[in-house]
Amino acid sequence: MPSSQPADCLLVIDQGTTSTRAIVFDTYANPLGTGQYEVPLAYPQSGWVEQTASDLIHSSAAAVATAISASGIDSSRIAAIGLTNQRETTVVWDRIQGQAIAPAIVWQDRRTAETCRSLATHRDLVRQKTGLELDPYFSATKIAWILHNNSGSNLRAQQGELLFGTVDSFLIYHMTSGLTHATDVTNASRTMLMDLATAKWDPSLCELFGVPTSMLPEIRPSVGSFGVTKGLGWLPDGIPIMGVAGDQQASLVGQGCFQAGQTKCTYGTGAFLLTHTGNKIGRSKNGLLTTRAATLTDGQPQFALEGSVFVAGAAVQWLRDGLKAIDSAPAINPLAEQADPASDLLFVPALTGLGAPYWNPEARGTIFGLTRSTSQADIARATLEGVAFQVADLIDAIVADTGQPLTDMSVDGGMSDSDLFLQLQSDILGFPMRRSLQREATALGAAVLAGLGIGLWASVEQAFATHTTAQKRFTPARDNSWRASAMARWRRAIAAVNQFYSH
């Protein structure tokens, strides 16, 4: 029998690179139940990273069922759905059947590096219009690759038979039985096709990359209607989708960073550092990206500066799955604690190229300082340090762009569970860090957006009223001379990698 209780809960689908999570939140933004299912990645060639698009749907359905069961609520109590997703990952599908015509090309994929090099003379145009670097990371060249490598697809796209979307669009299309083909402004800003200032698809960019405008989704604010569920089987019909944002912009909201100057870093598959710049477009001169931040209830444009490290938690996965050095990701911590303190090992974990601020898609992972005495423990610690050093590079770039020193940062994501890693990061940065109370700040951000959209809260401040208790802080245990020496060694290593992997 359906519940007689009011619709007072929120369901969030957090579709990430390696797994899909679903979380049910109550009106105090507290999680009631969680479900999580892994999503396989495929590596058919060096530098290629793919997913089966239907896995994104099936894993969402399974995660939602588990989360609702774990929460103990009836699905009739779900007032709205919030959606957050891995960004840039590209899906092209048949408008009628809803099936992808090729594997989804994941954001980490580097197969279009040569295409980007061939368009190098347009780099400044792309940067000015989109705030992004001309790089395989983003969706535009991925779309073109799918169309070029699937017979007849260009013509079908021009005739309106094929649709493009980042993961949010693909999920929304399926969840609404094909009635809504839309994306939010944060995801659109990661495609290399949207004009950053106007939040509209740019015809000249679409022409440059060979993407027919007929296949693009409608761009909507992050808070607002994205249709209602229909014909799913795993959710009742009629539940509104009211909040959508790319994972890093959702995390920015989830960590309470919605005013200019507030900064967060999420350590997931990659590491993503965002500084909110309010309603002003901050142009980077130091290799950072300018991106849209999530719009709130007033609909006013919001912006952020972003630095992206392509490999963070993925380096830990490589230790586990590639080297077989650990049997689970958390096992890296006790192993790293056994490292020789005198080891000079440095690991540049550029397993899928270097992101900000270097933007070298050809770079590959490189280890410096191997000796006969090097152990797996030394490599484990160097892996953690390699991620922390890359984030330090991003901090330096943000400080150079804004002219304001950073003195504090909120962090979340899987690697932030490690006290050892966060202490290393604080030592390398030289300032304190706060671990988010909500480990899944990305999902919390999507819940806040959906709650604002459906009217559960009148403001973000009201949504966070019960999330103001103290967070665990990590303060530097090393002095400035150690930090300067460590960063100088790191920069020599980065310079060597960039020089070796250069064209």
Order of alpha helices (4+ residues) and beta strands (2+ residues): beta-beta-beta-beta-alpha-beta-beta-beta-alpha-alpha-alpha-alpha-beta-alpha-beta-alpha-beta-beta-alpha-beta-beta-alpha-beta-beta-beta-beta-alpha-alpha-beta-beta-alpha-beta-alpha-beta-alpha-alpha-beta-alpha
